[in-house]
């Protein structure tokens, strides 16, 4: 396993981050039948630790908190707290009530305490805002995050999908007031969605912000043949929303991944993840693991050096898309579809 600094911070993270959205409880939240129970999740947490992964990402809204509970119970079985990096997120509502969500001072303070209770930890290493909150002044959000860090409840802060100008504004607000800045950006980047290359990735490179892409395999589309489907692909409503544009171009990219995988004798997932390591500035793609071989395929990607010709064959079919996956482009009620709540 390789370890690098996350952005310009001194925090050392593995080049792979295990995303824990798939671990939790199918009866809680909107994720569908593809979420694994605690018992089913245990082998993947263990395999990740044994592979050298020290970076684990969850969120307060994954399975409505059950993901944090599972992660908090399982990680201590396989790793010492000071040897792992635990990241969680806040913004999306945990209950349909005023102040039960968003990035106000009240909401963030409550969300932080609730996450620590579920995780069974005294602090998280990386506390991230899940999306931009248009209803709260960014000054209020950044000061609250700064106070959370100074209280010892979080070591660092990060952000997730938003417009580049919004991220730049948040960083400048922190700088101007002497508050804690973001060290990482968790954004939507993969071979089927490269709109972040326009502004966000260059901004992060210039400012020394670590990039930890979510959905590096495009919800699994890059890990299987175009016409194949899975339980998740059939039930993941948010995933279906992400990849509806320029499907002919997407299919050509998926086919290019398959050709390289066959020629190299590796999995499609390995090829698609290897592309991330060929992109300057990407620190650690956030991988999912729900089946045997998922983690091994991801680890193999770190040692698969794609040739310039292979990279060109993967990138050339791409057709630009209208941005998706950020708060300003998502349906207004997307975060309020809570099963059993």
N, C-alpha and C positions, 0 to 999 in steps of 0.2 A: 504494500500500500504506500502511496505517496501522500505526504502532508505538506500543506502550504499555508501561508498566512491568509486570513480572510480580509481582503482589502489591505489597507495600510495599518490595520491593527496588528497586535502581536499574537492574536488568537490563532492557534494551529488547528486546521481541520483536514480531514481526509479528502482526497480528490473526488470521492463519491459521498453523497449524503443519502441516508435512507429516509425516504418519505413515509410517514406512518398514517396517512389518511386511510389506508386499507385495513387498519387494525382498530377494532372497537366493538361495535354492537349494531347489528342490522336493525334492531328495533328502535334505535335512537338516531334521528337525523334523516337526511335525504339521500344518502349515498347508495342505497340499493342493496341487492343481494350479494354483491361481490365483496363486502366487508368481512374480514376474518374475525373470529372470536379470539379471546385471550389465549386459549389453548392452541388454536390454529396459528396464532401469530408467533408464539414462542420460538419455534425452530428458525424463523427468519431473523428475529432479533439476535438470536445466538449466532447464526451463521454470519450475520453482518459484523458482529463484534470479532468473531474468530478470523474474519477476512481482513480485519484491521480498520474497518469503518468506525470512526469515533464521532460522527456527526449525524444527529437524528432530528428530524423536523416533524412537528405536529402543529395543531391549532386548536383553539378552544371550541370551534364549531364542528370539528370532525367527529361524527357520530354524537354530536351534542355533548362533547366532553369525554365520551368513553375512550377515545383514542389516547387522550392524555392519561387517563386512569390506567390503561393497559401498558402504555410506555413506562409510566412511573413504577408499576409493579414489576415489569419484566427486566428492565435495564439493570437494576441492582443485582439480579441473579447472575449476570455475566460480566459486569464491568464496575470498576470503582468510579465513584461520582467525579473525582477530580481528573479522570482520564477521558471523560466523554464530554461532548458539546451538545447540549439540549436546546433546541429552538422551538418556540411556539409563537402563536399569532393571535391578534385580537382585532376586531372591527365588526364582523357579522353578528347579528343579534342572537343571543342565547335564549331569549324569551320575547314574546310579542308584547312589549311594554316600553314606555318611555325610559330612556337611559340604559336599557338592557342591550347595548350594542353601540357602535360608533366609536369615535375617538375623542370624546370629551374627557376632561379631567376625571369627572365622576366615573364614567364608564371604564376608562383605562385602569384606574386604581382598583375598581371592583374586579375587572377581568383578570388583572394580574394576581390578585389574592386568590381568586377562584381557581386559576390555572395551577398555582403553587399547591393548593389543597389537593387538587386532583392528581397532580404529579407526585405528591408526597415529597416535595423538595423545598429547600430554603430559598433557592434562586434558580433562574434559568440563565443560560449563557448568552442567548440571543433572543430578544423580544422584538417581534416584528408587527408592523401595522399591515393588516391583510389587504386593505385597499385604501384609497383616498376618501376622506369624509368631507363632502361638500357642505355639510351643515355645521361644521366646527372650524373656527379659525385655526390655521396651522400653528400660530403662536401658542395657543392653548395646548395643542397636542404635543408639540416639541418640548414645552416646559414640563408637562406631566411626565413625558418619557424620561427627560433629564432627571426629574425627581425620583422616578422609579429606579434609575441606575444608581443615583446617589444614596438611595435607601438600602442598596445591596440586594434588591430583589431581582435585578437583571444586571449582567456584566456588560453587555453591549446591546445596541438596538439596530434593527434593520427594517427595510420596507419591502412591499410587494407591488405587483402590477399597478402602474399609474402612468400618466403622461410624463415625459422627460422634464417639461417645464415645472410640473408640480414637484417632482423630486428635487430639482435644482432649487426651487423656492424653499422647500423644507430645509435643505442643507444650509442655505444662506441665512435663514431665520435662526438656525442653531448657531452658526458661526458668529452672527452679529450680536447674539446675546450671551455668548460663552456657554452655550448648552451642549449636551452630548449630540454628536452627529451620527447619522446612519453609517454603518461600515459595510452594509451589504444590500443588494437588490435581488429579490426573488421574483423573476419575471418569466414570461412565457416565451420560451425559445426552443425551437427544434427545426428539423429540415422542412416541415410543412408550414411552419409559422416563423418567419424571419423579419417581421416588421420592426422588431427591437433594434435591428442593425442600423436603422435610420438615425435615431437620436439617443436612445437610452444606453445602448452598449458603448458608443463613443463617449458619452458623458461619463459613464462609470470608469472607463479606461483612463480618461483624462483626470478624474478626481480620485483615482485610487480606491474605488468601491468594488468589493467583491461581487461577482455575479453567480448566483446559484439558481439556475433555471428550473422551473417546474414543468412537468409534462415533457421531458426530453424525448420521449418516444411517442409523442402525440397521442396520448391515451391508448397506447398499444398499437396504433395503426402502422407504425414503422417496424414493429416486431413480428408482423405476420403478413401473409399474402393479402392482396387488396380485397378479395372476395370472402375472406375468412371473417368470422365474428366470434365474440365471446359474450359471456353473461354481462360483463361490464359494458361492452360496446352497445348492447341492446337495452340496458337499463340506466345508463349514465346520461341524464338529461343535459347536464352542463357540458359534458364532452361532445354530445351531438351538436350543440350550438357552436362549438369552436371550429369545426371543420366542415363547413358547408359551401365555401367559396372555392372557385377554380379547381374543381375536383379532378378534371382531366390532368392538370399539372401535378396535382398531388399523387395521382395514380402513377404517373411517369416516375416520380421520385421514389415511391414505394417499390416500383419495379427495378429501379436502379440500385436500391439498397439490396434487393434480392439477388441481383446479378453479382454484386461484389461479394456478398455473403457466400454465395455458392463457389465463386472463384477462390476465395480465401479459406474456405472450409470452416467458417465461423457462423454464428447465428446472426439473424437480421438485427437483433437488438444490439449486438456487439458493434456492428458497423454503424448503426445510427448514433450510438453513444460515442463512438470513436470520433465522429465528426465534431462533437462538442470540444474535444481536446485539441482539435485542430483550429479552433476559433480563439483568437487572441483575447484574453481577458476573462474567459469563463473559468471560475474557480472550481465548482463542484456541482454537476447536474444532480438533481434530486430524483433518485430512482425509486420505483415501487417494486415490491417483491411479494408475490402471493403464490408462486408455484416453484417447484424444484427447478433449478437452473437459472433463475432470474438474477440472483446475486453473482453467480459465477460468470454469466454473460457480461454483466456490468464490469466486473473486475478485469475480464479479458480485454475490454475496450481500452483500458489505460495503456496496454502494450501493443495495440494495433495501430501502427503508423500508416495512415492513408496516404497514398501518393497524390501528387498534384492533379494527375489525370482523374483519379478516383473522386477527389473532392469536387472537381469540375463537373463530373457526371452526376453527382448528387445535387449540386447547386444549380446547374444550368436550367433544368425544367421549371424552376420556381417562378410562380406568377404572383405579383403583389396582391395583398389582401387589405380589406378595411379592418382596422384594429378591432380585436375582440378580446374578452377575458379581463377587461378593466372595468371599474365601477361605472364609468361614464357611458359605456357601451352595452352594459348588461341590462336585462329587463329589470324594471324598478322593483319587482317583487321577488327577484331571484333568491335573495337571502332570507326570505320569510316563509319558504316552503319547508316547514319543519314537520317531519313525520312524528306523530304521537305527542306533539307539543301544542 
